[in-house]
Amino acid sequence: MYDSGKIIAGLLIFVALVTFPFYFNVGKVIAKPETKIDTPEIQKLPEHERKCVESKEFMRPGHMQLLNNWRDSVVRNGDRIYLNSTGKDFDISLQNTCMKCHSNKKNFCDKCHNYMGVKPYCWDCHIAPKENET
């Protein structure tokens, strides 16, 4: 092999470039966002209406699956009522059910989605809520 030096040098440069993002970010930690579900909009609701459609333990990991199921249920079957695990009925509506309480998209939705590095496609079809700068 006449070009073994060039091949080895090229492989070393390739490995260095491919692994650079891992080495560059070692030791850098971004604090996990703390979502506050005790918002002014929730405080305006009567005490008996301050429950989410499902438990916090279900919603944190499974809210996107729930929203996908809601979308399919409404679009494909025309079902507009969701019966939760406790037997309570909710209107299937992102903007009128979910965003009624979680009204601050920037501080509630975007904070966690940016931290996790995901881009939900909810707002491709739905109109993003207007944010109050208060």
TORKOL-4160 file (C-alpha; in steps of 0.2 Angstrom, whole numbers, padded with zeros to 4 digits, m for minus):
134
<pt num="1" X="0000" Y="0000" Z="0000"/>
<pt num="2" X="0008" Y="0016" Z="m0006"/>
<pt num="3" X="m0005" Y="0028" Z="0001"/>
<pt num="4" X="m0007" Y="0020" Z="0018"/>
<pt num="5" X="m0001" Y="0036" Z="0027"/>
<pt num="6" X="m0014" Y="0046" Z="0017"/>
<pt num="7" X="m0028" Y="0034" Z="0021"/>
<pt num="8" X="m0024" Y="0033" Z="0039"/>
<pt num="9" X="m0023" Y="0052" Z="0041"/>
<pt num="10" X="m0040" Y="0053" Z="0031"/>
<pt num="11" X="m0048" Y="0041" Z="0043"/>
<pt num="12" X="m0042" Y="0050" Z="0058"/>
<pt num="13" X="m0048" Y="0066" Z="0052"/>
<pt num="14" X="m0065" Y="0058" Z="0048"/>
<pt num="15" X="m0067" Y="0050" Z="0065"/>
<pt num="16" X="m0062" Y="0067" Z="0073"/>
<pt num="17" X="m0075" Y="0076" Z="0063"/>
<pt num="18" X="m0089" Y="0063" Z="0066"/>
<pt num="19" X="m0086" Y="0063" Z="0085"/>
<pt num="20" X="m0083" Y="0081" Z="0087"/>
<pt num="21" X="m0101" Y="0085" Z="0093"/>
<pt num="22" X="m0100" Y="0073" Z="0107"/>
<pt num="23" X="m0083" Y="0079" Z="0113"/>
<pt num="24" X="m0089" Y="0097" Z="0111"/>
<pt num="25" X="m0104" Y="0095" Z="0122"/>
<pt num="26" X="m0096" Y="0084" Z="0136"/>
<pt num="27" X="m0100" Y="0092" Z="0153"/>
<pt num="28" X="m0113" Y="0105" Z="0146"/>
<pt num="29" X="m0130" Y="0102" Z="0155"/>
<pt num="30" X="m0146" Y="0111" Z="0151"/>
<pt num="31" X="m0157" Y="0112" Z="0166"/>
<pt num="32" X="m0173" Y="0103" Z="0165"/>
<pt num="33" X="m0188" Y="0115" Z="0163"/>
<pt num="34" X="m0200" Y="0116" Z="0177"/>
<pt num="35" X="m0218" Y="0117" Z="0170"/>
<pt num="36" X="m0230" Y="0126" Z="0181"/>
<pt num="37" X="m0247" Y="0120" Z="0179"/>
<pt num="38" X="m0254" Y="0132" Z="0192"/>
<pt num="39" X="m0257" Y="0146" Z="0179"/>
<pt num="40" X="m0268" Y="0161" Z="0181"/>
<pt num="41" X="m0280" Y="0153" Z="0168"/>
<pt num="42" X="m0282" Y="0138" Z="0179"/>
<pt num="43" X="m0284" Y="0148" Z="0195"/>
<pt num="44" X="m0299" Y="0157" Z="0186"/>
<pt num="45" X="m0308" Y="0140" Z="0185"/>
<pt num="46" X="m0319" Y="0133" Z="0198"/>
<pt num="47" X="m0311" Y="0120" Z="0209"/>
<pt num="48" X="m0321" Y="0105" Z="0202"/>
<pt num="49" X="m0315" Y="0110" Z="0184"/>
<pt num="50" X="m0296" Y="0110" Z="0188"/>
<pt num="51" X="m0293" Y="0093" Z="0182"/>
<pt num="52" X="m0284" Y="0088" Z="0166"/>
<pt num="53" X="m0291" Y="0076" Z="0154"/>
<pt num="54" X="m0279" Y="0062" Z="0162"/>
<pt num="55" X="m0267" Y="0061" Z="0176"/>
<pt num="56" X="m0250" Y="0070" Z="0176"/>
<pt num="57" X="m0242" Y="0053" Z="0176"/>
<pt num="58" X="m0251" Y="0049" Z="0160"/>
<pt num="59" X="m0250" Y="0066" Z="0151"/>
<pt num="60" X="m0231" Y="0069" Z="0153"/>
<pt num="61" X="m0226" Y="0054" Z="0142"/>
<pt num="62" X="m0242" Y="0051" Z="0133"/>
<pt num="63" X="m0250" Y="0067" Z="0128"/>
<pt num="64" X="m0244" Y="0067" Z="0110"/>
<pt num="65" X="m0252" Y="0049" Z="0108"/>
<pt num="66" X="m0268" Y="0056" Z="0116"/>
<pt num="67" X="m0268" Y="0070" Z="0104"/>
<pt num="68" X="m0265" Y="0059" Z="0089"/>
<pt num="69" X="m0279" Y="0047" Z="0095"/>
<pt num="70" X="m0290" Y="0063" Z="0097"/>
<pt num="71" X="m0286" Y="0069" Z="0079"/>
<pt num="72" X="m0290" Y="0051" Z="0072"/>
<pt num="73" X="m0306" Y="0050" Z="0082"/>
<pt num="74" X="m0313" Y="0067" Z="0076"/>
<pt num="75" X="m0307" Y="0067" Z="0058"/>
<pt num="76" X="m0310" Y="0048" Z="0054"/>
<pt num="77" X="m0325" Y="0044" Z="0065"/>
<pt num="78" X="m0333" Y="0061" Z="0069"/>
<pt num="79" X="m0332" Y="0058" Z="0088"/>
<pt num="80" X="m0330" Y="0074" Z="0097"/>
<pt num="81" X="m0332" Y="0067" Z="0115"/>
<pt num="82" X="m0317" Y="0059" Z="0125"/>
<pt num="83" X="m0321" Y="0048" Z="0140"/>
<pt num="84" X="m0306" Y="0048" Z="0152"/>
<pt num="85" X="m0300" Y="0035" Z="0164"/>
<pt num="86" X="m0311" Y="0041" Z="0178"/>
<pt num="87" X="m0327" Y="0042" Z="0167"/>
<pt num="88" X="m0328" Y="0060" Z="0164"/>
<pt num="89" X="m0332" Y="0067" Z="0147"/>
<pt num="90" X="m0322" Y="0081" Z="0138"/>
<pt num="91" X="m0324" Y="0089" Z="0122"/>
<pt num="92" X="m0310" Y="0083" Z="0110"/>
<pt num="93" X="m0302" Y="0100" Z="0105"/>
<pt num="94" X="m0284" Y="0106" Z="0106"/>
<pt num="95" X="m0288" Y="0124" Z="0107"/>
<pt num="96" X="m0304" Y="0124" Z="0117"/>
<pt num="97" X="m0300" Y="0110" Z="0130"/>
<pt num="98" X="m0281" Y="0109" Z="0131"/>
<pt num="99" X="m0277" Y="0127" Z="0128"/>
<pt num="100" X="m0291" Y="0133" Z="0139"/>
<pt num="101" X="m0280" Y="0129" Z="0154"/>
<pt num="102" X="m0262" Y="0128" Z="0146"/>
<pt num="103" X="m0264" Y="0145" Z="0138"/>
<pt num="104" X="m0246" Y="0150" Z="0138"/>
<pt num="105" X="m0239" Y="0140" Z="0123"/>
<pt num="106" X="m0222" Y="0148" Z="0125"/>
<pt num="107" X="m0219" Y="0144" Z="0143"/>
<pt num="108" X="m0229" Y="0128" Z="0144"/>
<pt num="109" X="m0227" Y="0119" Z="0127"/>
<pt num="110" X="m0212" Y="0126" Z="0119"/>
<pt num="111" X="m0201" Y="0125" Z="0135"/>
<pt num="112" X="m0202" Y="0106" Z="0136"/>
<pt num="113" X="m0202" Y="0103" Z="0117"/>
<pt num="114" X="m0187" Y="0114" Z="0114"/>
<pt num="115" X="m0178" Y="0105" Z="0129"/>
<pt num="116" X="m0182" Y="0088" Z="0122"/>
<pt num="117" X="m0178" Y="0094" Z="0104"/>
<pt num="118" X="m0194" Y="0089" Z="0096"/>
<pt num="119" X="m0205" Y="0099" Z="0084"/>
<pt num="120" X="m0223" Y="0095" Z="0086"/>
<pt num="121" X="m0234" Y="0097" Z="0071"/>
<pt num="122" X="m0250" Y="0103" Z="0080"/>
<pt num="123" X="m0248" Y="0121" Z="0074"/>
<pt num="124" X="m0246" Y="0115" Z="0056"/>
<pt num="125" X="m0265" Y="0114" Z="0055"/>
<pt num="126" X="m0271" Y="0123" Z="0071"/>
<pt num="127" X="m0269" Y="0142" Z="0074"/>
<pt num="128" X="m0256" Y="0145" Z="0087"/>
<pt num="129" X="m0264" Y="0154" Z="0102"/>
<pt num="130" X="m0259" Y="0173" Z="0104"/>
<pt num="131" X="m0248" Y="0175" Z="0119"/>
<pt num="132" X="m0251" Y="0188" Z="0132"/>
<pt num="133" X="m0235" Y="0197" Z="0136"/>
<pt num="134" X="m0240" Y="0200" Z="0154"/>
